[in-house]
């Protein structure tokens, strides 16, 4: 069944590819019919129609993106894109980089805990976007635009959801625009509160999210303010798993309830901008932003947590060894384990834009200042650091007459305090022949070391950035008067000078007096992304995508390439959407191929997950919706040792007063 589905996905591919949508995350507006890289756009209507409870599931249905997501709602999620992990994927919210230079792995948590009801649009830019955004975008950029009051009908709504694991969500939204003198003011306010249990006893999730956007336009001037914040906390079970090399025959994993083990995250963004349209072709914009992130974990000693049965002879737990079948008492740690991480950034950007029928260009200046500090029970003292840089970039797109050829190029220089200048570039071409577009792009990229890697017990202040090169080429086509849209993209990326933990370096601060971060490993990924959207009838649409990813790592001084862990070679979706009058329904079949666990020794099973959703409008003001994930209760193995979520369902109602 799984192999048949994988083959079907390879032939019938998709995620919705819209008919010539304008992409805003490229800083100069570009069209999906001429852009020289692979892109996807997700609208708020698409998110609403499927009743998504978080952004993780929204993104999972798109080509090139996958997650390692374990435990219950709101818990940690590790995002992967084109074979790369979180540190090579940049998150942008309302034009502001959520960089997390101190701990970029936190981006997965932010995405998983972000309120999907506050989102107006998601743009996925695949491949390196370093000429636009600088570091940490080798795999691509996920740009999220929160809701505004522009170009929408007035809205004042409240809603409530309930579902599996005692999921409860209360939400409210206000969006509108008004004439104010000679200008127009628009605003959007979205609030939500979530409470949920977890899969294991004592697990829980709590979240409060606020989103506010204000805008004012008068004549040739537009100004605005954006505020977004999420404050959440979740409790999670203790995981017992082997750290030594294993096989599928002797691997094991256990989760034990832990009443006082939790993770709490608070993220905040405040941004304001002023845009002035000088004439019909020239405009400029200044944006000033701040971001803050606070994350803490804590595990208090709770004595005996429970018991398990030893899976093999010589099973070691605590300070004792047990034979297979013996009952093993599991005790919590004897002292409190904790970590505290805080990060702040200030970002100022200025863009000068020029756009006419044949040429679009942007000249940009940026000043970025970030500081972070960390305390942890395993660190000696306070670890802190700063990452400041100033940037200059230029990007342009030129259409050559009536030939159908579009050329794109970009160049960026980032001047870091403490490092030499880093310069990256890109060049691309798109050629339109009737309904067919052929495109190619080459770009360079880089990733900066994190606070953990440069400071603290295992940090090294001699680390230098990783560097990457990517080439991609593809084809897009519209058939049957736009009812059938498909594309295919091939890519290949080489990443050099990768930062890794080198256990051979002497280190007096380490528990065994060895181990520090070092440069020198390599990674290469290549693959294909296929997409199709087919309007079978005015009411019925088929969407599908397939991604093949071949990702390998090579350790420093090694001649062997080894398969990258936690990356599926094959993944895809097939979805059917049906909408008529007041009813809209969707069925999505998600396939994930096998992946290696984090140790690289054991292959996790592939799985097929079926999700269904339905939305019914009783009137113009009142609607009801439901979403069921993993309808067939498939054993969706995303992390060995973790108890699968199983079938998960929610139902909700929404009432609009306008």
Residue pairs with C-beta under 8 A, 6 or more apart in sequence:
1 608
2 591
2 606
2 607
2 608
5 574
5 589
5 591
5 608
6 570
6 572
6 591
6 593
6 606
8 574
9 544
9 545
9 546
9 570
9 572
9 573
9 574
9 591
10 530
10 546
10 548
10 570
10 572
12 532
12 542
12 544
12 574
13 63
13 486
13 488
13 530
13 531
13 532
13 544
13 545
13 546
13 572
14 486
14 530
14 531
14 532
14 533
14 534
14 542
14 543
14 544
14 545
14 573
14 574
14 575
15 40
15 61
15 62
15 63
15 531
15 533
15 543
15 544
15 545
15 573
16 40
16 42
16 46
16 533
16 543
17 32
17 40
17 476
17 485
17 486
17 487
17 531
17 532
17 533
18 32
18 41
18 485
18 533
19 478
19 482
19 485
20 31
20 32
20 33
21 31
21 32
21 41
22 29
22 30
22 31
22 32
23 29
23 30
23 31
23 32
23 35
23 39
23 41
23 123
23 125
24 121
24 123
24 143
24 145
25 92
25 123
25 125
25 132
25 141
25 143
26 35
26 125
26 132
26 395
27 132
27 351
27 353
27 362
27 364
27 395
28 353
28 355
28 360
28 361
28 362
28 395
28 396
28 397
29 355
29 360
30 360
30 397
32 39
32 41
32 476
33 432
33 437
33 476
34 397
34 399
34 406
34 430
34 432
34 437
35 408
35 430
35 439
36 406
36 408
36 428
36 429
36 430
36 439
36 440
36 441
37 125
37 126
37 127
37 428
37 439
37 441
37 472
38 63
38 64
38 126
38 127
38 472
38 474
38 487
38 489
38 491
38 529
39 123
39 124
39 125
39 126
40 62
40 63
40 123
40 124
40 126
40 531
41 121
41 122
41 123
41 124
42 58
42 62
42 121
42 122
42 123
42 124
43 120
43 121
44 119
44 120
44 121
44 147
47 58
47 116
47 117
47 119
48 615
49 577
49 579
49 584
49 586
49 613
49 615
50 586
50 588
50 611
50 613
50 627
51 613
51 615
51 625
51 626
51 627
51 650
51 652
52 58
52 116
52 627
53 73
53 116
53 161
53 167
53 169
53 627
53 650
54 73
54 74
54 112
54 113
54 114
54 116
55 111
55 112
55 114
55 116
55 119
55 122
55 144
56 67
56 69
56 77
56 79
56 111
56 112
57 611
57 629
58 116
58 122
59 65
59 67
59 79
59 111
59 122
59 124
59 142
60 66
60 67
60 590
61 545
61 573
61 575
61 588
61 590
62 124
62 545
63 126
63 529
63 530
63 531
63 545
63 546
63 547
63 572
64 81
64 82
64 124
64 126
64 140
64 527
64 529
64 547
64 549
65 79
65 80
65 81
65 124
66 79
66 80
66 81
66 567
66 568
66 571
66 592
67 77
67 78
67 79
67 80
67 108
67 112
67 638
68 77
68 78
68 80
68 566
68 638
68 639
69 75
69 76
69 77
69 78
69 112
69 638
70 76
70 77
70 638
70 639
70 642
71 198
71 199
71 200
71 203
71 234
71 236
71 237
71 642
72 165
72 196
72 197
72 198
72 199
72 203
72 205
72 234
72 645
73 165
73 167
73 194
73 196
73 198
73 205
74 112
74 113
74 194
74 196
74 205
74 207
74 232
74 234
75 112
75 198
75 203
75 205
75 234
75 236
76 108
76 109
76 112
76 236
76 263
77 108
77 109
77 111
77 112
78 85
78 86
78 105
78 108
78 566
79 85
79 86
79 89
79 107
79 108
79 111
80 86
80 566
80 567
81 88
81 89
81 126
81 139
81 140
82 126
82 127
82 139
82 140
82 491
82 493
82 525
82 527
82 549
83 139
83 493
83 523
83 525
83 527
83 549
83 550
83 551
83 564
83 567
84 138
84 139
84 493
84 495
84 523
84 525
84 551
85 105
85 566
86 104
86 105
86 107
86 108
87 104
87 105
87 136
87 447
87 450
88 136
88 137
88 138
88 139
88 447
88 468
88 495
89 107
89 136
89 137
89 139
89 140
89 141
89 142
90 97
90 99
90 129
90 133
90 135
90 136
90 137
90 140
90 141
90 142
91 97
91 98
91 107
91 110
91 111
91 141
91 142
91 144
92 98
92 133
92 141
92 142
92 143
92 144
93 143
93 144
93 146
93 228
93 269
94 144
94 145
94 146
94 213
94 226
94 228
94 269
94 271
95 143
95 271
95 273
95 287
95 289
95 349
96 226
96 269
96 271
96 287
96 289
96 291
96 347
97 133
97 134
97 291
97 345
97 347
97 368
98 107
98 110
98 267
98 269
98 291
99 135
99 136
99 291
99 345
99 368
99 370
100 106
100 107
100 293
100 343
101 343
101 345
101 370
101 372
101 387
101 448
101 450
101 451
102 341
102 343
102 370
102 372
102 373
102 374
102 385
102 450
102 451
102 452
103 295
103 341
103 343
103 372
103 374
103 450
103 451
103 452
104 136
104 450
106 265
106 293
106 295
106 341
109 263
109 265
109 295
110 230
110 265
110 267
111 142
113 207
113 230
113 232
113 265
114 144
114 209
114 230
115 171
115 190
115 192
115 207
115 209
115 211
115 230
117 159
117 171
117 173
117 190
117 192
118 146
118 147
118 190
118 192
118 209
118 211
118 228
119 144
119 145
119 146
119 147
120 145
120 146
120 147
120 148
121 144
121 145
122 142
122 143
122 144
122 145
123 141
123 142
123 143
123 145
124 140
124 141
124 142
124 143
125 140
125 141
125 142
125 143
126 139
126 140
126 472
126 489
126 491
126 529
127 139
127 140
127 441
127 443
127 470
127 472
127 491
127 493
128 137
128 138
128 140
128 424
128 426
128 443
128 444
128 445
128 468
128 470
128 493
129 137
129 140
129 141
129 443
129 445
130 137
130 138
130 412
130 424
130 426
130 443
130 444
130 445
130 446
131 393
131 395
131 410
131 411
131 412
131 424
131 425
131 426
131 443
132 141
132 393
132 395
132 410
132 412
133 141
134 366
134 368
134 389
134 391
134 412
134 414
134 424
135 414
135 422
135 446
135 447
135 448
135 465
136 447
136 448
137 445
138 445
138 446
138 447
138 468
138 470
138 493
138 495
139 493
146 188
146 190
146 211
146 213
146 226
146 228
147 173
147 175
147 188
147 190
147 211
147 213
148 175
148 186
148 188
148 213
148 215
148 224
149 175
149 176
149 177
149 186
149 187
149 188
149 213
149 215
150 177
150 186
150 215
152 175
152 177
153 658
154 175
154 176
154 177
154 658
155 173
155 174
155 175
155 176
155 656
155 658
156 173
156 174
156 176
156 656
156 657
156 658
157 172
157 173
157 654
157 655
157 656
157 657
158 170
158 171
158 172
158 173
158 654
158 655
159 169
159 170
159 171
159 172
159 652
159 653
159 654
159 655
160 168
160 169
160 170
160 171
160 652
160 653
161 167
161 168
161 169
161 171
161 650
161 651
161 652
162 168
162 169
162 650
162 651
162 652
163 648
163 649
163 650
163 651
164 647
164 648
164 649
164 650
165 196
165 197
165 198
165 199
165 648
166 195
166 196
166 197
167 194
167 195
167 196
167 650
168 194
168 195
168 196
169 192
169 193
169 194
169 650
169 652
170 192
170 193
171 190
171 191
171 192
171 193
172 189
172 190
172 191
172 192
173 188
173 189
173 190
173 191
174 187
174 188
174 189
175 187
175 188
175 189
176 186
176 187
177 184
177 185
177 186
177 187
178 184
178 185
178 186
180 216
181 218
182 218
182 219
183 216
183 217
183 218
183 219
184 216
184 217
184 218
185 214
185 215
185 216
186 214
186 215
186 216
186 217
187 212
187 213
187 214
187 215
188 211
188 212
188 213
189 211
189 212
190 209
190 210
190 211
190 212
191 209
191 210
191 211
192 207
192 208
192 209
193 207
193 208
193 209
194 205
194 206
194 207
194 208
194 232
195 204
195 205
195 206
196 204
196 205
196 206
197 203
197 204
197 205
198 204
198 205
198 234
198 235
198 236
198 237
199 643
199 645
200 236
200 237
200 255
200 257
200 643
201 237
201 257
202 235
202 237
202 257
202 258
202 259
203 234
203 235
203 236
203 237
203 257
204 234
204 235
205 232
205 233
205 234
206 232
206 233
206 234
207 230
207 231
207 232
207 233
208 230
208 231
208 232
209 229
209 230
209 231
210 227
210 228
210 229
211 227
211 228
211 229
212 225
212 226
212 227
212 228
213 224
213 225
213 226
213 227
214 224
214 225
215 222
215 223
215 224
215 225
216 222
216 223
216 224
220 276
220 277
220 278
221 274
221 275
221 276
221 277
222 274
222 275
222 277
223 272
223 273
223 274
223 275
224 272
224 273
225 270
225 271
225 272
226 269
226 270
226 271
226 272
227 268
227 269
227 270
227 271
228 268
228 269
229 266
229 267
229 268
229 269
230 265
230 266
230 267
231 265
231 266
232 264
232 265
232 266
233 262
233 263
233 264
233 265
234 262
234 263
234 264
235 258
235 259
235 260
235 261
235 262
236 258
236 261
236 262
236 263
237 255
237 256
237 257
237 258
237 261
238 255
238 256
238 257
238 258
238 261
238 305
238 330
238 332
239 253
239 254
239 255
239 641
239 642
240 253
240 254
240 255
240 256
240 308
240 317
240 330
240 641
241 252
241 253
241 254
241 640
241 641
242 251
242 252
242 253
243 599
245 599
245 601
246 599
246 601
246 602
247 601
247 602
248 602
248 603
250 311
250 312
251 597
251 602
251 640
252 311
252 312
252 641
253 640
253 641
253 642
254 308
254 330
254 641
255 641
255 642
255 643
256 305
256 306
256 308
256 330
257 305
257 306
258 299
258 302
258 305
258 332
259 302
260 298
260 299
260 300
260 302
261 297
261 298
261 299
261 300
262 297
262 298
263 295
263 296
263 297
264 295
264 296
264 297
265 293
265 294
265 295
266 292
266 293
266 294
266 295
267 291
267 292
267 293
267 294
268 291
268 292
268 293
269 289
269 290
269 291
270 289
270 290
271 287
271 288
271 289
271 290
272 287
272 288
272 289
273 285
273 286
273 287
273 288
274 285
274 286
275 283
275 284
275 285
276 283
276 284
276 285
277 283
278 284
281 354
281 355
281 356
282 352
282 353
282 354
283 353
284 350
284 351
284 352
284 353
285 350
285 351
285 353
286 348
286 349
286 350
286 351
287 347
287 348
287 349
287 350
288 347
288 348
289 345
289 346
289 347
289 348
290 344
290 345
290 346
290 347
291 343
291 344
291 345
291 347
292 342
292 343
292 344
292 345
293 341
293 342
293 343
293 344
294 341
294 342
295 339
295 340
295 341
295 342
296 338
296 339
296 340
296 341
297 337
297 338
297 339
298 336
298 337
298 338
298 339
299 332
299 333
299 336
299 337
299 338
300 332
300 336
301 332
301 333
301 334
301 335
301 336
302 332
303 331
303 332
304 329
304 330
304 331
304 332
305 330
305 331
305 332
306 329
306 330
307 327
307 328
307 329
307 330
308 317
308 327
308 328
308 330
309 325
309 326
309 327
309 328
310 317
310 322
310 323
310 324
310 325
310 326
310 327
310 328
311 324
312 324
313 323
313 324
314 321
314 322
314 323
315 321
315 322
315 323
315 324
315 326
315 328
316 322
317 328
317 330
318 330
318 331
322 328
335 377
336 377
337 377
337 378
338 375
338 376
338 377
339 374
339 375
339 376
339 377
340 374
340 375
340 376
341 372
341 373
341 374
342 372
342 373
342 374
343 370
343 371
343 372
343 373
344 370
344 371
344 372
345 368
345 369
345 370
345 371
346 367
346 368
346 369
346 370
347 366
347 367
347 368
347 369
348 366
348 367
348 368
349 364
349 365
349 366
349 367
350 364
350 365
350 366
351 362
351 363
351 364
352 362
352 363
352 364
353 360
353 361
353 362
354 360
354 361
354 362
355 361
357 399
358 398
358 399
358 400
358 401
359 396
359 397
359 398
359 399
360 396
360 397
361 394
361 395
361 396
361 397
362 393
362 394
362 395
362 396
363 393
363 394
364 391
364 392
364 393
364 394
364 395
365 390
365 391
365 392
366 390
366 391
366 392
366 393
367 390
367 391
368 387
368 388
368 389
368 390
368 391
369 386
369 387
369 388
370 386
370 387
370 388
371 384
371 385
371 386
371 387
372 384
372 385
372 386
372 387
372 451
373 382
373 383
373 384
373 385
374 382
374 383
374 384
374 451
374 452
374 456
375 382
375 383
376 383
378 457
379 456
379 457
380 456
380 457
380 509
383 451
383 452
383 455
383 456
383 459
384 451
384 455
385 451
385 454
385 455
386 417
387 416
387 417
387 448
388 416
388 417
389 414
389 415
389 416
389 417
390 414
390 415
391 412
391 413
391 414
391 415
392 412
392 413
393 410
393 411
393 412
393 413
394 410
394 411
394 412
395 408
395 409
395 410
395 411
396 408
396 409
396 410
397 406
397 407
397 408
398 406
398 407
398 408
399 405
399 406
400 406
400 407
404 431
404 432
404 433
405 429
405 430
405 431
405 432
406 429
406 430
406 431
406 432
407 427
407 428
407 429
408 426
408 427
408 428
408 429
408 430
408 441
409 425
409 426
409 427
409 428
410 425
410 426
410 427
410 443
411 423
411 424
411 425
412 423
412 424
412 425
413 421
413 422
413 423
414 421
414 422
414 423
414 424
415 421
416 422
416 448
419 448
419 464
419 465
422 446
422 465
424 443
424 444
424 445
424 446
425 443
425 444
426 441
426 442
426 443
426 444
427 441
427 442
427 443
428 439
428 440
428 441
428 442
428 443
429 439
429 440
429 441
430 437
430 438
430 439
431 437
431 438
431 439
435 477
435 478
435 479
436 475
436 476
436 477
437 475
437 476
437 477
438 473
438 474
438 475
439 473
439 474
439 475
439 476
440 471
440 472
440 473
440 474
441 470
441 471
441 472
441 473
442 469
442 470
442 471
443 469
443 470
444 467
444 468
444 469
444 470
445 467
445 468
445 469
445 470
446 465
446 466
446 467
446 468
447 465
447 466
447 468
447 495
447 499
448 465
449 463
449 464
449 465
449 499
449 517
451 459
452 458
452 459
452 517
453 459
453 460
453 463
453 499
453 517
454 460
454 461
454 463
454 517
455 461
457 507
457 509
457 510
458 501
458 507
458 509
458 510
458 515
458 516
458 517
459 516
459 517
460 516
460 517
460 518
463 499
463 517
463 518
463 519
464 497
464 519
465 497
466 495
466 496
466 497
466 498
466 499
466 519
467 495
467 496
467 497
468 493
468 494
468 495
468 496
469 493
469 494
470 491
470 492
470 493
470 494
471 491
471 492
472 489
472 490
472 491
472 492
473 489
473 490
474 487
474 488
474 489
474 490
474 529
475 487
475 488
476 485
476 486
476 487
477 485
477 486
477 487
478 484
478 485
479 485
479 486
483 534
483 535
484 532
484 533
484 534
484 535
485 532
485 533
485 534
486 530
486 531
486 532
486 533
487 529
487 530
487 531
488 528
488 529
488 530
488 531
489 528
489 529
490 526
490 527
490 528
491 525
491 526
491 527
491 528
491 529
492 524
492 525
492 526
493 524
493 525
493 526
494 522
494 523
494 524
495 522
495 523
495 524
496 522
497 519
497 520
498 519
498 520
498 521
498 522
498 523
498 553
499 517
499 518
499 519
499 521
500 517
500 518
500 519
500 520
500 521
500 555
500 556
501 515
501 516
501 517
501 518
502 515
502 516
502 517
502 518
502 520
502 556
503 514
503 515
504 514
505 514
505 515
505 516
505 518
506 513
506 514
507 513
507 514
507 515
507 516
510 516
518 556
519 556
520 556
520 557
521 553
521 554
521 555
521 556
522 553
522 554
523 551
523 552
523 553
523 554
523 564
524 551
524 552
524 561
525 549
525 550
525 551
525 552
525 564
526 550
527 547
527 548
527 549
527 550
527 551
528 546
528 547
528 548
529 545
529 546
529 547
530 545
530 546
530 547
531 544
531 545
532 542
532 543
532 544
532 545
533 541
533 542
533 543
534 541
534 542
534 543
535 541
536 542
539 578
539 579
539 580
540 576
540 577
540 578
541 576
541 577
541 578
542 574
542 575
542 576
542 577
543 573
543 574
543 575
543 576
543 577
544 572
544 573
544 574
544 575
545 572
545 573
546 570
546 571
546 572
547 570
547 571
547 572
548 569
548 570
549 567
549 568
549 569
549 570
549 571
550 569
551 563
551 564
551 567
552 561
552 562
552 563
552 564
553 561
553 562
553 563
553 564
554 560
554 561
554 562
555 562
562 600
563 596
563 600
564 596
565 595
565 596
565 597
565 598
565 599
565 600
566 595
566 596
566 597
566 598
567 595
567 596
568 592
568 593
568 594
568 595
568 606
569 593
569 594
570 591
570 593
570 606
571 590
571 591
571 592
571 593
572 590
572 591
573 588
573 589
573 590
573 591
574 588
574 589
575 586
575 587
575 588
575 589
576 586
576 587
577 584
577 585
577 586
578 584
578 585
578 586
579 585
582 616
582 617
582 618
583 614
583 615
583 616
583 617
584 614
584 615
585 612
585 613
585 614
585 615
586 612
586 613
586 614
587 610
587 611
587 612
588 610
588 611
588 612
589 608
589 609
589 610
589 611
590 608
590 609
590 610
590 611
591 606
591 607
591 608
591 609
592 606
592 607
592 609
592 636
592 638
593 606
594 603
594 604
594 605
594 606
595 603
595 604
596 602
596 603
596 604
597 603
597 604
597 639
597 640
602 640
604 637
604 638
604 639
604 640
605 635
605 637
607 634
607 635
607 636
607 637
608 632
608 634
609 629
609 630
609 632
609 634
609 636
610 630
610 631
610 632
610 634
611 627
611 628
611 629
611 630
611 631
612 627
612 628
612 631
613 625
613 626
613 627
613 628
614 625
614 626
615 623
615 624
615 625
616 623
616 624
616 625
617 623
618 624
620 656
621 655
621 656
621 657
622 653
622 654
622 655
622 656
623 653
623 654
624 651
624 652
624 653
624 654
625 651
625 652
625 653
625 654
626 649
626 650
626 651
626 652
627 649
627 650
628 647
628 648
628 649
629 645
629 647
629 648
629 649
630 636
630 645
630 646
630 647
630 648
631 647
632 647
633 646
633 647
635 644
636 644
636 645
637 644
